[in-house]
């Protein structure tokens, strides 16, 4: 059985395209600049973020068609190790368009194609045949996968003593909590839904997170507060890190960059305070770049150093 420090799983990857144009006028042809292509999807972005931090991971992906082949080519060029489960249906695409006249960004996300029972079982077998210290289940599910799919994968990870980290939402996240995992990363709205309330004030976040921890849903709950920063909550600790002020160009991939920064820091045996600092630093650094580029290492290091001094 092959062993890796970090394994990420992306069941609904996307070939990300981004382009610039000048002026959005209805019923007129909009001429765009040459597009940039990137490999996207929750787990893939986490692996890319870890690579930016000079770490390593194995990205397990389900991909198919020409778009899937292009994703594999991009990962290969970026020296990111991957194991691909081939799917009959093509991998979805997403599109980010930036209007240079207004600096407005338009994001178009298309749904993932369906996945067969055979392909689903191949994903399960692939993960069962691997060992890791950290297993990251990130991103949306696709048609053909039940809402308890991540829950099943979490059980597999826990059986091999992996620390399971989950970044998803809705019913899929609720099911995962029934099994219990190492860490989850909801935003405030998602956290409210998990404990059955409509709204949470800032001062209520830690108690809400501890309700999940108390029943064994997760050992660590990291709550994303968007431009305000994030909090990391355990059964006996609470760390709030305010997001640094940066010149924002795009929020695409910021959440995945945050997860990547935290998983990398955990794999380096950093303190939990530094884990959340690295998460906020990488997430904030990702907003400084256009399209789907995630972050630059120099920016993440600089922001981490700034946060460390606070």
C-alpha positions in Angstrom: 0.0 0.0 0.0 1.5 3.3 -1.1 1.8 6.0 1.6 1.7 9.8 1.3 1.8 12.6 3.8 -1.3 14.3 2.2 -3.9 13.0 -0.1 -6.6 15.3 -1.6 -9.7 14.0 -3.3 -11.5 15.9 -6.1 -14.6 14.2 -7.5 -15.9 17.2 -9.3 -12.8 18.9 -10.9 -13.1 21.7 -13.4 -11.0 23.1 -16.2 -10.9 26.8 -15.3 -10.7 29.4 -18.0 -10.2 33.1 -17.4 -10.1 36.0 -19.8 -10.3 39.8 -19.9 -12.7 42.0 -22.0 -13.6 45.6 -22.3 -17.3 46.5 -21.8 -20.3 44.2 -21.4 -23.0 45.2 -23.9 -26.1 43.1 -24.4 -26.6 41.4 -27.8 -23.2 42.5 -29.0 -20.2 40.2 -29.6 -17.8 40.5 -26.6 -14.2 40.1 -27.7 -12.0 38.6 -25.1 -8.3 38.3 -24.8 -6.6 34.9 -25.1 -7.8 32.8 -22.2 -5.7 31.3 -19.4 -6.3 27.7 -18.5 -5.9 26.1 -15.1 -6.8 23.0 -13.2 -9.5 23.6 -10.6 -11.8 22.0 -8.1 -11.6 21.9 -4.4 -9.0 19.1 -3.8 -6.9 20.1 -6.8 -6.7 23.7 -5.6 -5.6 22.4 -2.1 -2.8 20.3 -3.7 -1.8 23.4 -5.8 -1.6 25.5 -2.7 0.5 22.9 -0.9 2.8 22.8 -3.9 3.1 26.6 -3.8 4.3 26.2 -0.2 6.9 23.7 -1.4 5.1 20.8 0.0 3.9 17.6 -1.7 0.6 15.8 -1.9 -1.2 13.2 -4.1 -4.2 14.6 -5.9 -6.8 11.8 -6.5 -9.2 13.1 -9.3 -12.1 11.8 -11.4 -11.6 13.3 -14.9 -12.7 12.5 -18.4 -12.7 13.8 -22.0 -10.5 16.5 -23.5 -11.0 18.8 -20.6 -9.9 16.1 -18.2 -6.8 15.4 -20.3 -6.0 19.1 -20.2 -6.3 19.1 -16.3 -3.8 16.2 -16.2 -1.4 18.0 -18.5 -1.5 21.1 -16.3 -0.9 19.1 -13.1 2.0 17.4 -14.7 3.5 20.7 -15.8 3.2 22.0 -12.2 4.8 18.8 -10.9 1.8 17.9 -8.8 1.5 14.1 -8.3 -1.9 12.8 -9.2 -3.9 9.6 -9.6 -6.7 9.9 -12.1 -9.8 7.8 -12.3 -11.0 8.0 -15.9 -14.7 8.9 -16.4 -16.8 8.4 -19.5 -18.3 11.9 -19.2 -16.2 15.0 -19.8 -14.9 17.0 -16.9 -16.8 20.3 -16.5 -15.4 23.7 -17.3 -15.7 27.1 -15.4 -15.2 30.5 -16.7 -14.0 33.8 -15.1 -14.4 37.0 -17.2 -13.0 40.4 -16.0 -14.3 43.6 -17.5 -11.3 46.0 -17.7 -13.6 49.0 -18.0 -15.2 48.5 -14.5 -12.8 45.9 -13.0 -15.9 43.8 -12.4 -15.5 40.0 -12.3 -18.0 37.6 -13.7 -17.9 33.9 -12.6 -19.6 31.1 -14.5 -19.6 27.7 -12.9 -21.2 24.8 -14.8 -22.5 21.7 -13.1 -20.4 18.5 -13.1 -21.4 15.6 -15.3 -22.8 12.4 -13.8 -20.5 9.6 -12.6 -21.3 5.9 -12.9 -21.4 3.3 -10.2 -18.3 1.6 -11.7 -16.4 4.9 -11.6 -17.6 5.6 -8.1 -16.3 2.2 -7.0 -12.9 2.9 -8.7 -12.6 6.1 -6.6 -13.3 4.2 -3.5 -10.8 1.5 -4.4 -8.2 4.1 -5.2 -8.4 5.7 -1.8 -8.6 2.4 0.0 -5.3 1.4 -1.6 -3.5 4.4 -0.2 -2.3 5.5 3.2 -1.8 9.1 4.4 -1.4 11.2 7.5 -4.0 13.7 6.1 -6.9 13.0 3.8 -8.6 16.1 2.4 -12.1 15.8 1.0 -12.9 19.1 -0.7 -15.4 20.5 -3.2 -18.8 19.7 -4.4 -20.2 16.3 -5.2 -21.4 15.4 -8.7 -24.5 13.6 -10.0 -24.2 9.9 -9.3 -22.7 10.3 -5.9 -25.0 10.2 -2.8 -24.8 12.8 -0.1 -23.1 10.3 2.2 -20.2 9.7 -0.2 -17.7 11.9 1.7 -18.9 10.2 4.9 -17.9 6.8 3.4 -14.6 8.3 2.3 -14.0 9.7 5.8 -14.6 6.2 7.3 -12.0 4.8 5.0 -9.5 7.5 5.9 -10.1 7.0 9.6 -9.6 3.2 9.3 -6.1 3.9 8.0 -5.5 6.4 10.8 -5.6 9.4 8.6 -6.6 12.8 9.9 -9.6 13.6 7.7 -10.2 17.2 6.7 -13.4 18.2 5.0 -14.3 21.3 3.1 -17.8 21.0 1.6 -21.3 22.2 2.5 -24.9 21.2 2.8 -26.1 17.7 3.4 -22.8 16.2 2.5 -21.1 18.0 5.4 -23.9 17.1 7.8 -23.4 13.4 7.0 -19.7 13.7 7.5 -20.3 15.0 11.0 -22.2 11.9 11.9 -18.9 9.9 11.5 -16.6 12.6 13.0 -13.5 14.0 11.3 -10.4 15.9 12.3 -11.2 19.3 10.9 -14.0 21.1 9.0 -14.0 24.6 7.5 -17.5 26.1 7.2 -18.3 29.7 6.8 -20.6 31.4 9.4 -23.7 30.8 7.4 -22.9 27.1 7.0 -22.0 26.8 10.7 -25.4 28.2 11.5 -27.2 25.6 9.4 -25.1 22.8 11.0 -26.4 23.7 14.5 -30.0 24.5 13.2 -30.1 28.3 13.6 -30.8 30.9 10.9 -28.0 33.4 12.0 -24.9 33.7 14.1 -23.3 36.8 15.6 -19.5 36.9 15.9 -19.6 36.3 19.6 -21.7 33.2 19.1 -19.3 31.5 16.7 -17.1 29.8 19.2 -20.0 28.3 21.2 -21.6 27.1 17.9 -18.4 25.4 16.9 -18.0 23.7 20.3 -21.5 22.2 19.9 -20.1 20.3 16.9 -17.0 19.4 18.8 -18.9 18.2 21.9 -20.9 15.6 19.9 -17.8 14.3 18.1 -18.5 15.9 14.7 -15.0 17.3 14.5 -11.9 17.9 16.6 -11.2 21.3 15.0 -13.7 23.7 13.5 -12.2 26.5 11.4 -14.8 29.2 10.6 -14.1 31.4 7.6 -15.2 35.0 8.2 -14.5 36.2 4.7 -12.7 39.6 4.7 -12.7 39.6 8.5 -10.4 36.6 8.8 -11.1 33.3 10.4 -11.3 31.5 13.8 -10.0 28.1 14.8 -11.9 26.4 17.6 -11.1 23.3 19.6 -12.6 21.9 22.7 -10.4 24.1 24.8 -9.0 26.8 22.6 -10.1 29.7 20.4 -7.9 31.6 18.0 -9.1 34.5 15.9 -6.9 35.8 13.1 -7.9 39.0 11.4 -7.3 39.1 7.6 -4.7 41.6 6.5 -5.7 44.4 4.2 -4.6 43.6 0.6 -5.3 44.9 -2.9 -7.9 42.3 -4.0 -8.2 41.2 -7.6 -10.1 37.9 -7.3 -11.6 35.7 -4.6 -11.5 32.6 -6.8 -9.7 29.8 -4.9 -9.2 31.8 -1.7 -11.0 29.3 0.4 -9.1 26.3 -1.1 -5.9 28.2 -0.6 -6.8 28.7 3.1 -7.3 24.9 3.4 -4.1 24.2 1.6 -2.2 26.5 3.9 -3.6 24.9 7.0 -3.1 21.3 5.9 0.5 22.1 4.9 1.1 23.7 8.3 -0.4 20.7 10.1 1.9 18.4 8.1 4.8 20.5 9.2 3.7 20.1 12.9 3.1 23.8 13.3 1.1 25.0 16.3 -2.6 25.5 15.9 -2.1 29.3 16.1 0.3 29.1 13.2 -2.0 26.8 11.4 -4.7 29.4 11.3 -2.2 32.1 10.5 -0.9 30.2 7.5 -4.5 29.6 6.4 -5.4 33.2 6.5 -2.1 34.3 4.9 -2.6 31.9 2.0 -6.3 32.8 1.5 -5.6 36.5 1.6 -2.6 36.1 -0.7 -4.8 34.3 -3.2 -7.1 37.3 -3.5 -4.2 39.4 -4.7 -4.0 37.5 -8.0 -6.4 37.4 -11.0 -8.4 34.5 -12.2 -7.6 31.1 -10.8 -3.9 31.6 -10.1 -4.2 31.1 -6.3 -1.3 32.7 -4.5 2.4 33.4 -4.8 4.7 32.0 -2.1 6.4 35.3 -1.5 3.0 37.0 -0.8 2.0 34.2 1.6 5.3 34.3 3.5 5.1 38.1 3.8 1.5 38.1 5.1 2.3 35.2 7.5 5.2 37.3 8.9 2.8 40.3 9.3 0.2 38.1 11.1 2.9 36.6 13.3 3.8 40.1 14.6 0.2 40.9 15.6 
